[in-house]
């Protein structure tokens, strides 16, 4: 008679973001670890020395999980060449983000036609390098960034959301928004649209935005079902903002061209920002690599659920205008 003890059902860890196992949030929060499904099991296999301690996962089922996987990469790191498949994961944590990208305000400077100014009707707006204004004009100065977002379709099992159009805009190194701020009303820089490739990824070349008074440093974006829908802002299926990590901000804001940003950053936090305060931007902080000399690569996984109605509204109360620095 064998004295081997029955395998113990793993207990999840309790975290502020929900139940987790070995640092990975459970895909099915109400179920046991062993009932999380093939995608979770495969991630466990990749990240552990041995997965056979899980009940119900013998060698045969591990092989089956591997064979039935879509065979894509295990993450969406900072490199724009990452190729996530169905069940794509966040490069920083090794798991999918815990939920849908939060709906956020487009703010007072969207340039999407919702408050008058409309860059989305302009020829050339579909572009990857957004540092220059359309039809010539000024090129925005600042620390270069490459921003990659991988959009996943939650309603269809988090497959890559191929062919969605993503519109990105943000302030410049002085805190001004093209089309709105004094002196740059006639400029259209730091605004552009990209269409997601087969991996659901869009990539933009831009510059690191400033921190202006009253807001945490951020990048705005809207997601549309296709590029033909961008001329009407009400067609957006998601409107949100990307939050920039504090350590990178403080490095960049030490440069002379970002004069004033450090002082503004000192007066705000992710916990009290009027957009990110709900969860301190937990689902909106990208993975970042690089440095202030050669530039930074930012990568964010964006889960969009077309089964829920978008709720983004007008600009929130409080905060300051870009030119109030």
C-alpha positions in Angstrom: 0.0 0.0 0.0 1.4 3.3 -1.0 2.0 6.0 1.7 1.9 8.8 -0.8 -0.4 11.5 0.3 -3.1 12.8 -2.0 -2.2 15.9 -4.0 -3.2 19.1 -2.2 -5.5 21.5 -4.1 -3.5 24.7 -4.4 -4.9 27.6 -2.5 -5.0 31.0 -4.2 -3.3 34.1 -2.7 -5.5 37.0 -1.8 -4.3 40.3 -3.4 -5.8 43.7 -3.8 -6.6 42.9 -7.4 -8.3 39.6 -6.6 -7.3 35.9 -6.0 -4.0 34.9 -7.6 -1.8 31.9 -7.9 2.0 32.2 -8.0 1.6 35.9 -8.9 -1.0 35.4 -11.7 -4.5 36.6 -11.2 -7.1 33.8 -11.7 -9.0 34.0 -14.9 -12.1 32.6 -13.1 -12.0 34.3 -9.7 -14.8 32.1 -8.2 -13.3 28.8 -9.2 -10.4 26.8 -7.7 -6.9 27.0 -9.1 -7.3 23.7 -10.8 -10.4 24.8 -12.6 -8.9 27.9 -14.4 -8.8 26.4 -17.9 -6.2 25.6 -20.5 -4.8 29.1 -21.0 -4.1 29.5 -17.2 -2.6 25.9 -17.0 -0.3 26.6 -19.9 1.0 29.8 -18.3 1.6 27.8 -15.1 3.5 25.2 -17.1 5.7 27.9 -18.6 6.5 29.7 -15.4 7.0 26.7 -13.0 9.6 24.1 -12.7 6.9 21.5 -12.3 3.2 21.7 -12.9 2.3 18.1 -12.1 1.4 19.0 -8.5 -1.8 20.5 -9.8 -4.8 18.1 -9.4 -6.0 16.8 -12.7 -2.9 17.8 -14.6 -0.8 14.8 -15.4 1.8 14.6 -18.1 -0.8 13.7 -20.7 -3.0 16.7 -19.9 0.0 19.0 -20.0 0.9 17.8 -23.5 -2.7 18.3 -24.5 -2.8 21.8 -23.2 0.4 22.6 -25.1 -1.0 21.0 -28.3 -4.3 22.9 -28.1 -2.7 26.2 -27.5 -2.6 28.8 -30.3 1.2 28.6 -30.1 1.8 32.4 -29.9 4.2 34.2 -27.6 3.7 34.3 -23.9 3.8 38.0 -23.5 3.6 41.5 -25.0 6.9 43.0 -23.8 8.2 46.4 -24.7 9.2 45.3 -28.2 6.8 46.1 -30.9 7.7 42.8 -32.6 5.8 40.8 -30.0 3.2 38.5 -31.5 0.5 37.7 -28.9 -2.0 35.0 -29.8 -5.4 34.1 -28.3 -5.1 34.5 -24.6 -2.2 37.0 -25.0 -0.5 38.0 -21.8 0.8 41.2 -20.3 4.6 41.3 -20.6 5.1 42.7 -17.1 3.2 40.2 -15.1 2.8 37.2 -17.4 -1.0 37.3 -17.2 -3.8 39.0 -18.9 -4.8 42.3 -17.4 -7.4 41.7 -14.7 -10.2 43.4 -16.6 -11.3 45.6 -19.4 -9.4 48.8 -20.0 -11.3 51.4 -17.9 -13.4 54.0 -19.7 -12.0 57.4 -19.1 -12.8 60.9 -20.3 -11.5 62.1 -23.6 -10.8 65.4 -21.8 -11.2 68.9 -23.3 -8.6 68.5 -26.0 -9.5 65.4 -28.0 -9.5 66.8 -31.6 -12.0 64.1 -32.6 -14.8 66.4 -33.5 -16.7 66.0 -30.2 -16.0 69.6 -29.2 -15.3 71.3 -32.6 -11.7 70.7 -33.6 -11.4 67.5 -35.7 -8.2 66.1 -36.9 -9.8 62.7 -37.8 -11.2 64.2 -40.9 -7.8 65.3 -42.1 -5.8 63.5 -44.8 -2.7 61.8 -43.5 -4.0 61.2 -39.9 -3.4 57.4 -40.3 0.3 57.4 -39.5 2.8 55.8 -37.1 5.1 58.7 -36.5 3.0 61.5 -34.9 5.8 63.8 -33.9 5.2 66.2 -36.8 2.1 68.2 -37.8 0.2 67.2 -40.8 1.1 68.9 -44.0 4.5 70.0 -42.6 4.5 72.5 -39.7 6.3 71.9 -36.4 7.9 68.7 -35.2 7.4 68.3 -31.5 10.6 68.1 -29.4 11.3 65.8 -26.5 12.6 62.4 -25.4 11.5 59.9 -28.1 9.1 57.1 -27.3 7.8 54.1 -29.2 4.3 53.3 -27.9 2.8 49.9 -28.7 -0.7 48.8 -27.7 -2.0 45.3 -28.2 -5.8 45.3 -28.3 -7.6 42.1 -27.3 -11.3 41.3 -28.0 -12.7 40.1 -24.7 -16.1 39.2 -26.2 -14.4 36.6 -28.3 -12.0 35.0 -25.9 -9.3 37.7 -25.9 -8.2 37.1 -29.4 -6.2 39.9 -31.1 -8.6 42.7 -32.1 -7.4 42.8 -35.7 -8.1 45.9 -37.9 -9.4 48.1 -35.0 -8.3 51.7 -35.4 -6.6 53.4 -32.4 -6.4 57.1 -32.2 -3.7 58.5 -29.8 -3.1 62.0 -28.6 -1.2 63.7 -25.8 0.5 67.0 -24.8 4.0 68.1 -25.8 7.1 68.6 -23.6 5.8 72.0 -22.6 2.4 70.7 -21.6 0.5 72.1 -24.6 -2.0 70.3 -26.8 -1.9 70.9 -30.6 -5.1 72.4 -32.0 -6.0 74.0 -28.6 -3.1 75.6 -26.7 -1.9 79.1 -27.2 0.7 79.3 -29.9 0.1 75.8 -31.3 -3.6 76.0 -32.4 -2.6 75.6 -36.0 -0.4 72.5 -35.3 -1.6 68.9 -35.4 1.4 67.1 -33.9 1.2 64.3 -31.3 -2.1 63.0 -32.9 -2.5 60.0 -35.1 -4.3 56.8 -36.0 -3.0 53.3 -36.5 -4.8 50.1 -37.6 -4.1 47.0 -35.6 -2.2 44.2 -37.3 -2.9 40.5 -37.1 -1.6 40.5 -33.5 -3.9 43.3 -32.5 -1.0 45.7 -32.1 -0.6 49.3 -33.1 2.7 51.2 -32.7 3.4 54.9 -32.6 6.6 57.0 -32.6 6.2 60.1 -30.4 7.8 62.1 -27.6 7.4 61.8 -23.9 4.6 64.1 -22.7 5.0 66.7 -19.9 3.3 66.8 -16.6 1.0 69.8 -16.5 -0.8 71.2 -13.5 -3.5 69.1 -11.9 -3.0 65.8 -13.9 -0.8 62.8 -13.7 1.2 62.4 -16.9 -0.8 60.4 -19.5 -1.6 59.5 -23.1 -5.2 59.6 -24.4 -6.5 57.0 -26.8 -9.8 55.9 -28.5 -10.5 52.5 -30.1 -12.7 52.2 -33.2 -14.0 49.0 -34.8 -12.3 50.0 -38.1 -10.6 53.0 -39.7 -13.8 53.9 -41.6 -15.5 54.7 -38.2 -13.0 57.3 -36.9 -14.8 60.3 -38.4 -17.5 60.1 -35.8 -16.3 60.1 -32.2 -19.5 58.4 -31.0 -18.4 55.3 -32.9 -15.5 54.7 -30.4 -15.9 51.3 -28.6 -13.4 52.4 -25.9 -11.9 55.6 -24.7 -9.2 55.5 -22.1 -5.8 56.9 -20.9 -2.4 55.4 -20.4 -0.6 56.4 -17.2 3.2 57.0 -17.3 5.3 55.4 -14.5 6.6 57.7 -11.9 10.3 56.6 -12.0 10.5 57.2 -15.7 8.7 60.5 -15.4 11.2 61.8 -12.8 14.1 60.8 -15.0 12.7 62.6 -18.1 11.5 65.6 -16.2 15.1 66.3 -15.0 15.8 67.5 -18.6 15.7 71.3 -19.3 13.1 70.9 -22.1 10.6 69.6 -19.5 11.0 72.6 -17.2 8.2 72.8 -14.7 7.1 69.2 -15.0 8.8 67.9 -11.8 7.1 70.6 -9.7 3.7 69.7 -11.2 4.4 65.9 -10.6 5.2 66.6 -7.0 1.7 68.0 -6.5 -0.2 65.0 -7.8 -0.2 61.2 -7.5 -1.8 58.2 -9.2 -3.9 57.8 -6.0 -5.4 61.3 -6.1 -5.4 62.0 -9.9 -9.0 62.7 -11.0 -8.8 60.0 -13.7 -6.5 57.2 -12.3 -7.5 57.4 -8.6 -10.0 54.6 -8.8 -7.2 52.0 -8.8 -4.0 54.0 -9.2 -4.0 53.2 -12.9 -3.5 49.4 -12.3 -4.7 48.5 -15.8 -3.2 51.5 -17.5 0.5 51.4 -16.6 2.6 50.2 -19.5 5.8 48.1 -19.5 8.7 50.5 -20.1 12.2 49.8 -21.3 15.0 52.2 -22.5 16.5 55.4 -21.2 16.2 59.1 -21.6 19.1 59.3 -24.1 18.1 56.7 -26.6 14.4 56.9 -25.8 11.8 54.6 -24.2 9.6 51.8 -25.5 6.2 51.6 -23.9 3.9 48.6 -24.2 0.4 48.1 -22.9 -2.2 45.3 -23.4 -5.7 46.8 -23.8 -8.7 44.5 -23.3 -11.8 45.8 -24.9 -15.3 44.3 -24.2 -17.8 45.1 -27.0 -20.4 43.5 -24.8 -20.4 46.5 -22.5 -21.5 50.0 -23.4 -18.8 52.7 -23.4 -19.3 55.1 -20.5 -16.5 57.7 -21.1 -17.9 61.2 -20.6 -16.8 64.8 -20.7 -13.8 66.3 -19.0 -13.7 65.6 -15.3 -13.8 68.5 -12.8 -10.7 69.8 -11.3 -7.2 69.9 -12.7 -5.6 72.6 -14.7 -5.3 73.5 -18.4 -2.1 72.6 -20.2 -1.0 76.3 -20.3 -1.5 76.9 -16.6 2.0 75.7 -15.8 
